[in-house]
Amino acid sequence: MGIFSRMSDIINSNISALLDQAEDPEKLIRLIIQEMEDTLVEVRSSSARVLADRKAATRRVEQLQAEADSWEQKAKLAIRKGREDLARAALKEKREIEDELDAVSGELAATDEHIAQLNDEIGKLQAKLNDAKAKKKALVMRTQTVESRIKVKRQVNRDALDQAFGRFEHFERRMDNLESQLEVMDMGNDVAPSLAAEINALEQDEKITAELDRLKAELGGSDSSRDA
């Protein structure tokens, strides 16, 4: 089903309003242009037929006018020859031809009026079609601009997101390094002492014990001297 029911709908249409109400303006404007172009082809074809009819009517008018003029000349000849009866018959033929001539001339005038109307309608339809094509071009350009802006915005957001992830990864690496340093500082604290270290500890313990006994002995001797 077409968008327009007749050519007057196209000529009187408000394309901008139609596009504003459409869910898919770009698709709608393509359909509008297609229907306008199809209608324009039909109107031009109809105009071509009317022009052909006008040419035929024009030739018929010229033919009838020539026949009427011929019968008038015959009537004059009959009068000059004293044959009024023949003159009357010739004028009768002329009258009949002139009646047909009037009818064909009327048809020709109506055809000229129809052609003028078609020419006006074709002009208006062509102007409407040009307007629709201009709107389609503007719509396509606007769509491309919006799509380009969306693409750029997505790229900017992606770059910002990549930068944020990069900073987060850098922070994670720093934390890993700090934790590794702490782990290095604690390395060896939980390792069991070697045999040599244990023996050396025993020796140190014996020396300390001996030193302790010596001090006790000295202190014990000092106390006995004071008692005496």
Solvent accessible surface area in square Angstrom, and as a share of the most:
residue,aa,sasa,rsa
1,M,245,1.09
2,G,44,0.43
3,I,64,0.33
4,F,22,0.09
5,S,93,0.60
6,R,153,0.56
7,M,35,0.16
8,S,45,0.29
9,D,42,0.22
10,I,2,0.01
11,I,37,0.19
12,N,121,0.62
13,S,16,0.11
14,N,94,0.48
15,I,5,0.02
16,S,51,0.33
17,A,37,0.29
18,L,54,0.27
19,L,20,0.10
20,D,122,0.63
21,Q,148,0.66
22,A,27,0.21
23,E,182,0.82
24,D,72,0.38
25,P,39,0.25
26,E,52,0.23
27,K,108,0.46
28,L,34,0.17
29,I,0,0.00
30,R,116,0.42
31,L,90,0.45
32,I,0,0.00
33,I,15,0.08
34,Q,96,0.43
35,E,31,0.14
36,M,0,0.00
37,E,59,0.26
38,D,66,0.34
39,T,22,0.13
40,L,14,0.07
41,V,96,0.55
42,E,118,0.53
43,V,15,0.09
44,R,117,0.43
45,S,48,0.31
46,S,31,0.20
47,S,15,0.10
48,A,59,0.45
49,R,152,0.55
50,V,17,0.10
51,L,82,0.41
52,A,59,0.46
53,D,89,0.46
54,R,83,0.30
55,K,128,0.54
56,A,47,0.36
57,A,15,0.12
58,T,40,0.23
59,R,151,0.55
60,R,79,0.29
61,V,31,0.18
62,E,108,0.48
63,Q,91,0.40
64,L,1,0.00
65,Q,79,0.35
66,A,62,0.48
67,E,61,0.27
68,A,1,0.01
69,D,68,0.35
70,S,49,0.31
71,W,72,0.25
72,E,54,0.24
73,Q,106,0.47
74,K,99,0.42
75,A,2,0.02
76,K,90,0.38
77,L,85,0.42
78,A,9,0.07
79,I,107,0.54
80,R,168,0.61
81,K,145,0.61
82,G,62,0.60
83,R,112,0.41
84,E,107,0.48
85,D,83,0.43
86,L,86,0.43
87,A,3,0.03
88,R,165,0.60
89,A,52,0.41
90,A,4,0.03
91,L,82,0.41
92,K,135,0.57
93,E,67,0.30
94,K,34,0.14
95,R,125,0.46
96,E,91,0.41
97,I,19,0.10
98,E,40,0.18
99,D,78,0.40
100,E,68,0.31
101,L,18,0.09
102,D,90,0.47
103,A,58,0.45
104,V,17,0.10
105,S,43,0.28
106,G,41,0.39
107,E,109,0.49
108,L,28,0.14
109,A,63,0.49
110,A,59,0.46
111,T,23,0.13
112,D,54,0.28
113,E,125,0.56
114,H,77,0.34
115,I,36,0.18
116,A,63,0.49
117,Q,103,0.46
118,L,16,0.08
119,N,105,0.54
120,D,73,0.38
121,E,37,0.17
122,I,24,0.12
123,G,41,0.39
124,K,99,0.42
125,L,0,0.00
126,Q,56,0.25
127,A,60,0.47
128,K,42,0.18
129,L,5,0.03
130,N,79,0.41
131,D,55,0.28
132,A,0,0.00
133,K,89,0.38
134,A,60,0.46
135,K,54,0.23
136,K,67,0.28
137,K,138,0.58
138,A,59,0.46
139,L,17,0.08
140,V,41,0.24
141,M,112,0.50
142,R,154,0.56
143,T,44,0.25
144,Q,107,0.48
145,T,76,0.44
146,V,69,0.40
147,E,103,0.46
148,S,58,0.38
149,R,170,0.62
150,I,75,0.38
151,K,149,0.63
152,V,88,0.51
153,K,137,0.58
154,R,156,0.57
155,Q,83,0.37
156,V,86,0.49
157,N,84,0.43
158,R,122,0.45
159,D,58,0.30
160,A,55,0.43
161,L,102,0.51
162,D,84,0.43
163,Q,110,0.49
164,A,42,0.33
165,F,114,0.48
166,G,33,0.32
167,R,157,0.57
168,F,115,0.48
169,E,88,0.40
170,H,100,0.45
171,F,113,0.47
172,E,79,0.35
173,R,133,0.49
174,R,140,0.51
175,M,76,0.34
176,D,83,0.43
177,N,87,0.45
178,L,90,0.45
179,E,87,0.39
180,S,54,0.35
181,Q,106,0.47
182,L,112,0.56
183,E,115,0.51
184,V,95,0.54
185,M,147,0.65
186,D,90,0.47
187,M,139,0.62
188,G,47,0.45
189,N,119,0.61
190,D,131,0.68
191,V,106,0.61
192,A,83,0.64
193,P,88,0.55
194,S,70,0.45
195,L,132,0.66
196,A,75,0.58
197,A,48,0.37
198,E,85,0.38
199,I,83,0.42
200,N,79,0.41
201,A,59,0.45
202,L,115,0.57
203,E,86,0.39
204,Q,85,0.38
205,D,82,0.43
206,E,121,0.54
207,K,130,0.55
208,I,114,0.58
209,T,63,0.37
210,A,61,0.47
211,E,80,0.36
212,L,89,0.44
213,D,77,0.40
214,R,108,0.39
215,L,78,0.39
216,K,120,0.51
217,A,70,0.54
218,E,90,0.41
219,L,119,0.59
220,G,38,0.36
221,G,41,0.39
222,S,51,0.33
223,D,69,0.36
224,S,72,0.46
225,S,84,0.54
226,R,170,0.62
227,D,126,0.65
228,A,126,0.98
